[in-house]
């Protein structure tokens, strides 16, 4: 009897890794060699090999989804062709990274691979969209706002995806300038003030509401699909610096040694919509997070958080979390970055002249 797969895995064109559990095969051998290969027709990345012993003529490989997710994180992949080979017999499928258990009727073709269908953005923040790519279909952007007379105005325009790119990503000001066909973010004759814009790809759509907040932080993180995503967090930020050190007395004089400086940032958000709360939950759960500054992005880790959502209509949802930079030395963030964090570097108040404000 030749080895044959008897798995009941729900294999589709794109199979969510959260649904990949035990894979089984029937064999007449006592033991068989098993390997899991990423991109079998390209890199041939054999990242897992083992020997399985049969019981009642059946061998089983468990937690296949977790194996693939670990490799995708190491390789920065969202989807890839996979091959499971048992005793020379292969089962091929395309895996889609997913760390959450989604509804059985979830259709990856009918949504962008983001945490929510709407986002609140600012002119100097960024957006990134990943999805099932069908090839030649263009994207459609629609910008909605008000004209010089206060009437609702709308501008529409198409664009295409750059060859070889895995997603579309741009600054908010850049995409609005493109849609309005002008060189400056400031609106022109058609639209004086932008209220929101939508990006469509076929039947899928995401809405971005453009707001003006004086203080906010922009984070880039990898969401449940291992896809990059940006979120703007309007918040109150408190910086804490702690010098942890020991003291010794030498010849009657005190000295410090073993000094370690820890600097953390406590973030308390303002009132959040349901979509914003869902996105910040993903931010907190992400294994890869960056704080986006003026000239640089800073790798951070979230060390503590209070992430609670209720259905009480009398109170608004807020969240708290604490982060620090990954390095063992405190960093002096860019002046442009500091300016976004209230309480961090707002040393000039309205009593000072405009030259220094």
SULSUL-V447859 format. One record per residue. RES is the residue in one small letter. SS is DSSP state (@ for helix, = for strand, . for the rest). OMEGA is omega in radians with two decimals (none if undefined). NEAR is the number of other ideal C-beta (glycine too) atoms within 10 Angstrom. Layout:
res=RES ss=SS omega=OMEGA near=NEAR
res=RES ss=SS omega=OMEGA near=NEAR
This chain:
res=x ss=. omega=3.11 near=8
res=x ss=. omega=3.08 near=10
res=x ss=. omega=3.11 near=16
res=x ss== omega=3.12 near=11
res=x ss== omega=3.05 near=15
res=x ss=. omega=-3.08 near=10
res=x ss=. omega=3.05 near=18
res=x ss=. omega=3.13 near=10
res=x ss=. omega=-3.11 near=18
res=x ss=. omega=-3.08 near=11
res=x ss=. omega=3.14 near=16
res=x ss=. omega=3.08 near=13
res=x ss=. omega=2.98 near=10
res=x ss=. omega=-3.12 near=15
res=x ss== omega=3.14 near=21
res=x ss== omega=-3.14 near=21
res=x ss=@ omega=3.12 near=22
res=x ss=@ omega=-3.14 near=18
res=x ss=@ omega=3.14 near=19
res=x ss=. omega=-3.11 near=25
res=x ss=. omega=-3.07 near=16
res=x ss=. omega=3.07 near=12
res=x ss== omega=-3.00 near=22
res=x ss== omega=3.08 near=15
res=x ss== omega=3.10 near=23
res=x ss== omega=-3.10 near=16
res=x ss=. omega=3.06 near=19
res=x ss=. omega=-3.14 near=10
res=x ss=. omega=3.11 near=15
res=x ss=. omega=3.12 near=7
res=x ss== omega=-3.14 near=12
res=x ss== omega=3.07 near=19
res=x ss== omega=-3.11 near=13
res=x ss== omega=3.05 near=19
res=x ss== omega=3.08 near=15
res=x ss== omega=-3.01 near=21
res=x ss== omega=3.01 near=20
res=x ss== omega=3.14 near=22
res=x ss=. omega=-3.07 near=14
res=x ss=. omega=-3.14 near=19
res=x ss=. omega=-3.12 near=9
res=x ss=. omega=-3.12 near=9
res=x ss=. omega=-3.02 near=11
res=x ss=. omega=-3.09 near=10
res=x ss== omega=3.12 near=17
res=x ss== omega=-3.01 near=13
res=x ss== omega=3.11 near=14
res=x ss== omega=3.08 near=17
res=x ss== omega=3.10 near=11
res=x ss== omega=3.05 near=10
res=x ss== omega=3.12 near=9
res=x ss== omega=3.10 near=18
res=x ss== omega=-3.04 near=9
res=x ss=. omega=3.01 near=17
res=x ss== omega=-3.05 near=8
res=x ss=. omega=3.08 near=5
res=x ss=. omega=-3.09 near=11
res=x ss== omega=3.00 near=12
res=x ss== omega=-3.11 near=21
res=x ss== omega=3.02 near=15
res=x ss== omega=-3.05 near=19
res=x ss=. omega=3.07 near=11
res=x ss=. omega=3.14 near=12
res=x ss=@ omega=-3.13 near=21
res=x ss=@ omega=3.14 near=20
res=x ss=@ omega=3.08 near=14
res=x ss=@ omega=-3.11 near=18
res=x ss=@ omega=-3.14 near=24
res=x ss=@ omega=3.12 near=20
res=x ss=@ omega=3.14 near=13
res=x ss=@ omega=3.11 near=19
res=x ss=@ omega=3.10 near=21
res=x ss=@ omega=-3.14 near=15
res=x ss=@ omega=-3.09 near=11
res=x ss=@ omega=-3.13 near=14
res=x ss=. omega=-3.07 near=11
res=x ss=. omega=3.02 near=19
res=x ss=. omega=3.07 near=21
res=x ss== omega=3.06 near=22
res=x ss== omega=3.02 near=19
res=x ss== omega=3.14 near=14
res=x ss== omega=3.08 near=25
res=x ss== omega=3.02 near=17
res=x ss== omega=-3.08 near=25
res=x ss== omega=3.10 near=18
res=x ss== omega=3.13 near=23
res=x ss=. omega=3.08 near=17
res=x ss=. omega=3.11 near=9
res=x ss== omega=-3.02 near=14
res=x ss== omega=3.01 near=13
res=x ss== omega=-3.06 near=15
res=x ss== omega=3.10 near=13
res=x ss== omega=3.06 near=15
res=x ss== omega=-3.13 near=13
res=x ss== omega=3.05 near=25
res=x ss== omega=-3.12 near=25
res=x ss=. omega=3.10 near=24
res=x ss=. omega=-3.09 near=24
res=x ss=. omega=3.12 near=20
res=x ss=. omega=3.04 near=13
res=x ss=. omega=-3.09 near=10
res=x ss=. omega=-3.14 near=13
res=x ss=. omega=-3.10 near=6
res=x ss=. omega=-3.14 near=7
res=x ss=. omega=3.12 near=5
res=x ss=. omega=-3.14 near=14
res=x ss=. omega=-3.11 near=11
res=x ss=@ omega=-3.12 near=18
res=x ss=@ omega=-3.02 near=12
res=x ss=@ omega=3.13 near=11
res=x ss=. omega=2.92 near=16
res=x ss=. omega=-3.12 near=23
res=x ss=. omega=3.13 near=22
res=x ss=. omega=-3.07 near=25
res=x ss=. omega=-3.10 near=24
res=x ss=. omega=-3.13 near=20
res=x ss=. omega=3.12 near=13
res=x ss== omega=3.07 near=17
res=x ss== omega=3.00 near=23
res=x ss== omega=-3.04 near=22
res=x ss== omega=3.09 near=22
res=x ss=. omega=-3.03 near=18
res=x ss=. omega=-3.11 near=15
res=x ss=. omega=3.08 near=16
res=x ss=. omega=-3.02 near=21
res=x ss== omega=3.07 near=20
res=x ss== omega=3.12 near=20
res=x ss== omega=-3.09 near=16
res=x ss== omega=3.08 near=20
res=x ss=. omega=-3.08 near=20
res=x ss=. omega=3.02 near=22
res=x ss=. omega=-3.01 near=18
res=x ss=. omega=-3.11 near=13
res=x ss=. omega=3.04 near=9
res=x ss=. omega=-2.93 near=5
res=x ss=. omega=-3.04 near=7
res=x ss=. omega=-3.13 near=13
res=x ss=. omega=3.00 near=13
res=x ss== omega=-3.14 near=17
res=x ss== omega=3.10 near=15
res=x ss== omega=3.13 near=19
res=x ss== omega=-3.14 near=16
res=x ss== omega=-3.10 near=24
res=x ss== omega=3.12 near=17
res=x ss== omega=3.13 near=21
res=x ss== omega=3.13 near=15
res=x ss=. omega=-3.07 near=16
res=x ss=. omega=3.12 near=13
res=x ss=. omega=3.13 near=7
res=x ss=. omega=3.13 near=9
res=x ss=. omega=3.12 near=9
res=x ss== omega=3.14 near=10
res=x ss== omega=-3.09 near=20
res=x ss== omega=3.09 near=13
res=x ss== omega=-3.13 near=19
res=x ss== omega=-3.14 near=13
res=x ss== omega=3.12 near=15
res=x ss== omega=2.99 near=11
res=x ss== omega=-3.10 near=15
res=x ss=. omega=-3.12 near=10
res=x ss=. omega=3.11 near=17
res=x ss=. omega=-3.12 near=9
res=x ss=. omega=3.08 near=5
res=x ss=. omega=-3.12 near=5
res=x ss=. omega=-3.14 near=9
res=x ss=. omega=-3.12 near=14
res=x ss=. omega=3.02 near=17
res=x ss== omega=-3.10 near=19
res=x ss== omega=3.12 near=18
res=x ss== omega=3.07 near=15
res=x ss== omega=-3.14 near=16
res=x ss=@ omega=-3.14 near=22
res=x ss=@ omega=-3.13 near=17
res=x ss=@ omega=-3.09 near=14
res=x ss=@ omega=3.10 near=23
res=x ss=@ omega=3.08 near=25
res=x ss=@ omega=3.13 near=17
res=x ss=@ omega=-3.10 near=14
res=x ss=@ omega=-3.13 near=21
res=x ss=@ omega=3.10 near=22
res=x ss=. omega=3.14 near=10
res=x ss=. omega=-3.05 near=15
res=x ss=. omega=-3.09 near=8
res=x ss=. omega=3.11 near=10
res=x ss=. omega=-3.10 near=15
res=x ss=. omega=-3.02 near=14
res=x ss=. omega=-3.09 near=21
res=x ss=. omega=-3.05 near=14
res=x ss=. omega=-3.07 near=10
res=x ss=. omega=-3.09 near=16
res=x ss=. omega=3.12 near=22
res=x ss=. omega=-3.12 near=16
res=x ss== omega=-3.12 near=14
res=x ss== omega=3.10 near=23
res=x ss== omega=3.11 near=15
res=x ss== omega=3.01 near=17
res=x ss== omega=3.11 near=25
res=x ss== omega=3.02 near=15
res=x ss== omega=-3.10 near=20
res=x ss== omega=3.01 near=17
res=x ss== omega=-3.02 near=19
res=x ss=. omega=-3.10 near=14
res=x ss=. omega=-3.10 near=8
res=x ss== omega=-3.03 near=17
res=x ss== omega=2.97 near=15
res=x ss== omega=-3.10 near=19
res=x ss== omega=3.10 near=16
res=x ss== omega=3.11 near=20
res=x ss== omega=-3.08 near=14
res=x ss== omega=-3.12 near=20
res=x ss=. omega=3.12 near=13
res=x ss=. omega=3.07 near=7
res=x ss=. omega=-3.12 near=13
res=x ss=. omega=-3.05 near=10
res=x ss=. omega=3.06 near=17
res=x ss=. omega=3.07 near=22
res=x ss== omega=3.09 near=22
res=x ss== omega=3.12 near=20
res=x ss== omega=2.98 near=23
res=x ss== omega=-3.10 near=19
res=x ss== omega=3.07 near=23
res=x ss== omega=-3.02 near=22
res=x ss=. omega=-3.07 near=25
res=x ss=. omega=3.08 near=20
res=x ss=. omega=-3.07 near=25
res=x ss=. omega=-3.13 near=24
res=x ss=. omega=3.13 near=22
res=x ss== omega=-3.14 near=21
res=x ss== omega=3.11 near=28
res=x ss== omega=3.04 near=22
res=x ss== omega=3.04 near=24
res=x ss== omega=-3.12 near=23
res=x ss== omega=3.03 near=24
res=x ss=. omega=-2.92 near=18
res=x ss== omega=2.93 near=24
res=x ss== omega=-3.05 near=14
res=x ss== omega=3.09 near=19
res=x ss== omega=3.12 near=15
res=x ss== omega=3.11 near=15
res=x ss== omega=3.10 near=11
res=x ss== omega=-3.13 near=9
res=x ss== omega=3.07 near=10
res=x ss== omega=-3.14 near=11
res=x ss== omega=-3.05 near=9
res=x ss== omega=3.07 near=12
res=x ss== omega=-3.12 near=9
res=x ss== omega=3.08 near=9
res=x ss== omega=3.10 near=10
res=x ss== omega=3.14 near=8
res=x ss== omega=3.13 near=8
res=x ss=. omega=3.08 near=5
res=x ss=. omega=3.14 near=5
res=x ss== omega=-3.11 near=7
res=x ss== omega=3.10 near=8
res=x ss== omega=3.03 near=11
res=x ss== omega=3.03 near=10
res=x ss== omega=-3.09 near=9
res=x ss== omega=-3.08 near=9
res=x ss== omega=3.06 near=9
res=x ss== omega=-3.14 near=10
res=x ss== omega=3.11 near=12
res=x ss== omega=3.10 near=13
res=x ss== omega=3.13 near=15
res=x ss== omega=3.13 near=16
res=x ss== omega=3.11 near=22
res=x ss== omega=-3.08 near=17
res=x ss== omega=3.04 near=20
res=x ss== omega=-3.04 near=15
res=x ss== omega=2.94 near=19
res=x ss=. omega=3.12 near=15
res=x ss=. omega=-3.05 near=11
res=x ss== omega=2.95 near=19
res=x ss=. omega=3.13 near=15
res=x ss=@ omega=3.14 near=11
res=x ss=@ omega=3.11 near=17
res=x ss=@ omega=3.13 near=23
res=x ss=@ omega=3.13 near=20
res=x ss=@ omega=3.13 near=15
res=x ss=@ omega=3.14 near=26
res=x ss=@ omega=3.02 near=26
res=x ss=@ omega=3.09 near=16
res=x ss=@ omega=3.08 near=21
res=x ss=@ omega=-3.11 near=25
res=x ss=@ omega=-3.11 near=17
res=x ss=@ omega=-3.05 near=18
res=x ss=. omega=3.10 near=20
res=x ss=. omega=-3.11 near=10
res=x ss=. omega=-3.07 near=14
res=x ss== omega=3.06 near=20
res=x ss== omega=2.98 near=19
res=x ss== omega=-3.06 near=20
res=x ss== omega=-3.13 near=18
res=x ss=. omega=-3.13 near=18
res=x ss=. omega=-3.11 near=13
res=x ss=. omega=-3.04 near=8
res=x ss=. omega=2.89 near=13
res=x ss== omega=-3.07 near=13
res=x ss== omega=3.06 near=17
res=x ss== omega=-3.12 near=11
res=x ss== omega=2.95 near=18
res=x ss== omega=3.10 near=12
res=x ss== omega=-2.98 near=18
res=x ss== omega=-3.12 near=13
res=x ss== omega=3.14 near=12
res=x ss== omega=3.00 near=17
res=x ss== omega=-2.97 near=11
res=x ss=. omega=-3.06 near=14
res=x ss=. omega=3.13 near=10
res=x ss=. omega=3.09 near=14
res=x ss=. omega=-3.13 near=7
res=x ss=. omega=3.12 near=5
res=x ss=. omega=-3.12 near=8
res=x ss=. omega=-3.10 near=6
res=x ss=. omega=-3.12 near=4
res=x ss=. omega=3.12 near=8
res=x ss=. omega=-3.12 near=11
res=x ss== omega=2.99 near=17
res=x ss=. omega=3.14 near=16
res=x ss=. omega=3.10 near=22
res=x ss== omega=2.99 near=15
res=x ss== omega=-3.13 near=20
res=x ss== omega=3.10 near=17
res=x ss== omega=3.06 near=23
res=x ss== omega=3.06 near=17
res=x ss== omega=-3.03 near=17
res=x ss=. omega=-3.12 near=12
res=x ss=. omega=-3.13 near=10
res=x ss=. omega=3.08 near=8
res=x ss=. omega=3.06 near=8
res=x ss=. omega=-3.10 near=15
res=x ss=. omega=2.98 near=13
res=x ss=. omega=-3.07 near=8
res=x ss=. omega=3.11 near=21
res=x ss=. omega=3.09 near=14
res=x ss=@ omega=3.12 near=11
res=x ss=@ omega=3.13 near=12
res=x ss=@ omega=-3.12 near=22
res=x ss=@ omega=-3.09 near=17
res=x ss=. omega=-3.13 near=16
res=x ss=. omega=-3.03 near=27
res=x ss=. omega=3.13 near=21
res=x ss=. omega=3.14 near=16
res=x ss=. omega=-3.13 near=12
res=x ss=. omega=-3.07 near=16
res=x ss=. omega=3.12 near=14
res=x ss=. omega=-3.04 near=14
res=x ss=. omega=3.13 near=8
res=x ss=. omega=3.12 near=12
res=x ss=. omega=-3.04 near=7
res=x ss=. omega=3.10 near=6
res=x ss=. omega=-3.14 near=6
res=x ss=. omega=-3.11 near=10
res=x ss=. omega=-3.07 near=7
res=x ss=. omega=-3.12 near=7
res=x ss=. omega=-3.08 near=6
res=x ss=. omega=-3.07 near=7
res=x ss=. omega=none near=10
